[in-house]
Amino acid sequence: MFVKSLISVGAGLAMAALATGASAADISGAGATFPYPIYSKWAVAYKGASGVGLNYQSIGSGGGIAQIKAKTVTFGASDMPLMPKDLDAAGLVMFPTVVGAEVIVYNLPGVPSNTLLLDGPTIADIYMGKVSNWNAPEIKRLNPGVNLPDKPIVVVHRSDGSGTTFIFANYLSKVSKEWKDKVGAATSVDWPVGIGAKGNEGVAGNVAQTSGAIGYVEYAYAAQNHLAYTKLKNREGQTVTANMESFQSSAANADWDHADHFYMILTDQPGARSWPIENPTFILMYKSPSDPAASAEALKFFKWAYEKGDGMAKSLDYIPLPESVVKKIEASWKGIQGSGM
């Protein structure tokens, strides 16, 4: 299984550090599970290229924000961007690494992946408990040629503080006024129905093991674990499939030139081919770090990732940032004490 192999990689990095005595140059980070697949892949390659290890804890965006604020890691990682005023108040800088998409995964024997079609309002109604059966009229209307079972929908959501949840809930808030008014968007929300699971790994595993389940995960977890995922109707009313073309179409609308502190949300973007649930994932670091040497090592890692890691990102269906954005990011690092940039 893909997720298990990633966890093994992460554990291996941690074990290597314990066995050899962690170098002062080794990098520590914690946070979002959304980018864990690519951070793990980059870490293995960077270790081979530089000898510097990365110990990244995939604990969710809420945990990453908490740990960087507690100064227990060199960087925090969050899929939910922090507001510029909150960054300034905390003395933090923020920058994106890659753009990733979320998909709606399901477990319906006899209904192959990319067969089922859903739209935003129907997904919102499912997660509010208003649509609770797979052969409900709302789903049948979208899928006239699909043999939908008379089976209860088992809703699965994140139990931890999660940027993946923030992006999902932000999307639902844009397509459903009732969701916006009653639930809203945050890293943790008061879920009307469903069972909770920790991390993208937990949601993917729960859906894989539960007939009739539905969940939301980062695309890599669905693709590499062979989970069925839906097509979606986007803002233009067009049916779109989860693939690099639809992901790039949505990302192309990002206006980085006017993104204060690189703050960006890309849900429900215009464009006939745009996938509606995606966003950049972000790194959080201190302007005046307590350990400037460790901070400088982390920036070297991300600089290497921008230069060498695009192919690895694409292999896991993440969207690399445009070179113009990377230049802006690297220029912003000059404001970090001891960066050497």
Order of alpha helices (4+ residues) and beta strands (2+ residues): alpha-beta-alpha-beta-alpha-beta-alpha-beta-beta-alpha-alpha-beta-alpha-alpha-beta-alpha-beta-alpha-beta-beta-beta-alpha-beta-alpha-alpha-beta-alpha
